[in-house]
Amino acid sequence: MMLRVSPSPAAAAAAASHPSAPAAAPASVRVAAPRVSPPFGTACRAAGKGKEVLSGVVFQPFEEIKGELSLVPQTPDKSLARQKFVDECEAAINEQINVEYNASYAYHSLFAYFDRDNVALKGFAKFFKESSDEEREHAEKLMKYQNTRGGRVRLQSIVTPLTEFDHPEKGDALYAMELALALEKLVNEKLHNLHAVATRCNDPQLTDFIESEFLADQTSRRSPSTLPS
């Protein structure tokens, strides 16, 4: 921005007393315009010595979080972490926890049978003990996930399993393995039902959890070292 400055009175009088001398040209002073910074909260990109404004107001968390703050429960019995987790999914997880515990209980009964001194099939006993532990771990994993999503774990009754597995035609070993296979298929079917509930309720986090932590394991083959001998 350019400002034109008039000559002082002394300089004007001197110029009048010397008419032959050319009049002094008014001095020009360059005054820098005030620098205007882009408004707070705008996105800029460096362009030489200046900045180029790219867009309007960017993400302002303290403004947008106001709506979420109203969703935080104020009572001590409510979860602080729960979000987009419907009651139907919570109930379905509790049902699957019961399925896993029942499977664990059945496998534990098979372990106890084959560990008897008059049966003494130690390989089968070891196999069913590991299977029982695995199903219990699945139940505990579901319980931990339930708490992570803000649900409430509600344990249900466990059915008393069989204690005798000596089939009159098939014997105990074959009959026990057929029971184990049928039990695994049943658990897999229940997991598919839980996955269907999560899909119907539009819960991608639960569907991903079931797929990655359970369904992949249900269809994997056991290594020979874990099978009874």
C-alpha positions as CSV (number, residue, x, y, z in Angstrom):
1,M,0.0,0.0,0.0
2,M,1.5,3.4,-1.0
3,L,1.0,6.7,1.0
4,R,1.9,10.1,-0.5
5,V,3.5,12.6,1.9
6,S,3.3,16.4,1.3
7,P,6.5,18.5,1.6
8,S,7.1,20.4,4.8
9,P,6.5,24.2,4.9
10,A,10.3,24.9,5.1
11,A,10.9,23.0,2.0
12,A,8.1,24.8,0.2
13,A,9.5,28.2,1.2
14,A,13.0,27.3,0.0
15,A,11.6,26.2,-3.3
16,A,9.7,29.5,-3.8
17,S,12.9,31.5,-3.2
18,H,14.8,29.6,-5.9
19,P,12.4,29.4,-8.8
20,S,15.0,28.0,-11.1
21,A,15.5,24.9,-8.9
22,P,13.1,22.1,-9.7
23,A,10.4,21.4,-7.2
24,A,11.1,18.4,-5.0
25,A,8.9,15.5,-5.7
26,P,6.7,14.4,-2.8
27,A,8.4,11.6,-0.9
28,S,6.7,8.2,-1.1
29,V,6.7,6.0,1.9
30,R,5.8,2.3,1.6
31,V,3.8,1.1,4.6
32,A,3.3,-2.6,4.9
33,A,-0.3,-3.8,5.2
34,P,-1.2,-5.6,8.4
35,R,-0.7,-9.3,8.2
36,V,-4.0,-11.2,8.5
37,S,-3.7,-14.8,9.8
38,P,-6.2,-17.4,8.7
39,P,-9.0,-17.9,11.2
40,F,-8.5,-20.4,14.0
41,G,-9.4,-23.9,13.0
42,T,-8.8,-23.7,9.2
43,A,-6.5,-25.9,7.2
44,C,-3.6,-24.2,5.5
45,R,-0.8,-25.3,3.1
46,A,2.6,-23.5,2.8
47,A,2.9,-21.6,-0.5
48,G,6.2,-19.8,-0.7
49,K,6.3,-17.2,2.0
50,G,2.5,-17.2,2.4
51,K,-0.2,-19.7,3.2
52,E,-3.0,-21.0,1.1
53,V,-6.2,-21.8,2.8
54,L,-7.3,-25.3,1.7
55,S,-10.7,-25.8,3.3
56,G,-13.1,-24.4,5.8
57,V,-13.3,-25.3,9.5
58,V,-11.7,-28.6,10.2
59,F,-12.6,-31.2,12.9
60,Q,-13.2,-29.5,16.2
61,P,-13.5,-32.2,18.8
62,F,-14.6,-30.1,21.8
63,E,-17.6,-28.9,19.8
64,E,-18.6,-32.2,18.3
65,I,-18.2,-34.1,21.6
66,K,-20.9,-32.1,23.3
67,G,-23.5,-34.4,21.8
68,E,-21.7,-37.5,23.0
69,L,-21.3,-36.1,26.5
70,S,-25.1,-36.2,26.9
71,L,-25.0,-40.0,26.3
72,V,-22.6,-40.7,29.2
73,P,-24.7,-42.3,32.0
74,Q,-24.8,-40.6,35.3
75,T,-25.9,-43.6,37.4
76,P,-23.2,-45.9,38.8
77,D,-24.9,-49.1,37.6
78,K,-24.6,-48.1,33.9
79,S,-21.6,-48.9,31.7
80,L,-19.5,-45.9,30.6
81,A,-18.2,-47.8,27.5
82,R,-21.4,-49.1,26.0
83,Q,-22.1,-47.8,22.5
84,K,-24.2,-49.3,19.7
85,F,-24.6,-52.5,21.6
86,V,-28.2,-53.6,21.7
87,D,-29.9,-55.9,24.3
88,E,-30.4,-58.7,21.8
89,C,-26.7,-59.0,21.2
90,E,-26.0,-58.9,24.9
91,A,-28.5,-61.7,25.5
92,A,-27.1,-63.8,22.6
93,I,-23.6,-63.6,24.1
94,N,-24.8,-64.8,27.5
95,E,-26.5,-67.7,25.8
96,Q,-23.3,-68.6,24.0
97,I,-21.4,-68.4,27.3
98,N,-23.8,-71.0,28.6
99,V,-23.2,-73.2,25.5
100,E,-19.4,-73.1,26.0
101,Y,-19.7,-73.9,29.7
102,N,-22.0,-76.9,29.0
103,A,-19.5,-78.2,26.4
104,S,-16.7,-77.8,28.8
105,Y,-18.6,-79.7,31.5
106,A,-19.4,-82.5,29.1
107,Y,-15.7,-82.8,28.0
108,H,-14.7,-82.8,31.7
109,S,-17.0,-85.7,32.3
110,L,-15.4,-87.6,29.4
111,F,-12.0,-86.8,30.9
112,A,-13.0,-88.2,34.2
113,Y,-14.4,-91.4,32.6
114,F,-11.3,-92.2,30.6
115,D,-9.0,-91.4,33.6
116,R,-10.6,-94.1,35.7
117,D,-8.3,-96.9,36.8
118,N,-10.5,-99.6,35.2
119,V,-10.6,-97.7,31.9
120,A,-7.2,-96.1,31.8
121,L,-7.1,-94.6,28.3
122,K,-4.8,-91.8,29.2
123,G,-4.6,-90.4,25.7
124,F,-8.3,-90.0,25.6
125,A,-8.3,-88.5,29.1
126,K,-5.7,-86.0,28.1
127,F,-7.6,-85.1,24.9
128,F,-10.9,-84.4,26.6
129,K,-9.2,-82.5,29.5
130,E,-7.7,-80.2,26.9
131,S,-11.0,-79.9,25.1
132,S,-12.7,-79.0,28.4
133,D,-10.1,-76.3,29.1
134,E,-10.5,-74.9,25.6
135,E,-14.3,-74.5,25.9
136,R,-14.0,-72.9,29.3
137,E,-11.5,-70.4,27.8
138,H,-14.0,-69.7,25.1
139,A,-16.6,-68.9,27.7
140,E,-14.2,-66.6,29.6
141,K,-13.3,-64.9,26.3
142,L,-16.9,-64.2,25.7
143,M,-17.4,-62.9,29.2
144,K,-14.5,-60.5,28.8
145,Y,-15.9,-59.2,25.5
146,Q,-19.3,-58.8,27.1
147,N,-17.7,-56.5,29.7
148,T,-15.6,-54.7,27.1
149,R,-18.8,-53.7,25.2
150,G,-20.6,-52.6,28.4
151,G,-22.9,-55.6,28.7
152,R,-23.6,-57.6,31.8
153,V,-22.6,-61.3,32.2
154,R,-25.5,-63.4,33.4
155,L,-24.5,-67.0,34.0
156,Q,-27.2,-69.7,33.6
157,S,-27.6,-73.2,34.8
158,I,-25.4,-76.0,33.4
159,V,-26.9,-79.4,32.6
160,T,-25.6,-82.4,34.4
161,P,-23.6,-84.4,31.8
162,L,-23.4,-88.2,31.4
163,T,-21.0,-90.2,33.5
164,E,-21.0,-93.5,31.7
165,F,-19.8,-93.8,28.0
166,D,-19.5,-97.6,27.5
167,H,-21.8,-98.2,24.5
168,P,-23.0,-101.8,24.2
169,E,-22.2,-102.0,20.4
170,K,-19.6,-99.3,19.8
171,G,-17.6,-99.4,23.0
172,D,-16.5,-96.4,24.9
173,A,-13.7,-94.9,22.7
174,L,-15.7,-94.7,19.4
175,Y,-18.9,-93.6,21.2
176,A,-17.0,-90.8,23.0
177,M,-15.5,-89.5,19.8
178,E,-18.9,-89.5,18.1
179,L,-20.3,-87.6,21.0
180,A,-17.4,-85.1,20.8
181,L,-17.9,-84.6,17.1
182,A,-21.7,-84.0,17.6
183,L,-20.9,-81.6,20.4
184,E,-18.5,-79.6,18.2
185,K,-21.1,-79.3,15.4
186,L,-23.6,-78.1,17.9
187,V,-21.3,-75.4,19.3
188,N,-20.5,-74.4,15.8
189,E,-24.2,-74.0,14.9
190,K,-24.7,-71.9,18.1
191,L,-21.8,-69.6,17.0
192,H,-23.5,-69.2,13.6
193,N,-26.7,-68.2,15.4
194,L,-24.8,-65.6,17.4
195,H,-23.2,-64.3,14.2
196,A,-26.6,-64.0,12.6
197,V,-27.9,-62.0,15.6
198,A,-24.9,-59.6,15.3
199,T,-25.5,-59.2,11.5
200,R,-29.2,-58.6,12.0
201,C,-28.5,-56.0,14.6
202,N,-25.8,-54.3,12.4
203,D,-23.0,-54.8,14.9
204,P,-19.8,-55.2,12.8
205,Q,-17.6,-55.3,15.9
206,L,-19.4,-58.4,17.2
207,T,-19.4,-60.1,13.8
208,D,-15.7,-59.6,13.4
209,F,-15.1,-60.9,16.9
210,I,-17.0,-64.1,16.3
211,E,-15.4,-64.7,12.9
212,S,-11.8,-64.1,14.0
213,E,-11.9,-65.6,17.5
214,F,-14.3,-68.5,17.1
215,L,-15.5,-69.5,13.7
216,A,-12.0,-69.8,12.2
217,D,-11.0,-72.1,15.1
218,Q,-14.1,-74.3,14.7
219,T,-13.1,-75.4,11.2
220,S,-9.4,-75.8,11.7
221,R,-7.9,-79.3,12.0
222,R,-6.2,-80.4,15.1
223,S,-2.6,-81.4,14.9
224,P,-1.8,-85.1,15.4
225,S,-0.1,-84.4,18.7
226,T,-3.4,-83.3,20.3
227,L,-5.4,-86.3,19.2
228,P,-5.9,-89.3,21.5
229,S,-3.7,-92.3,20.9
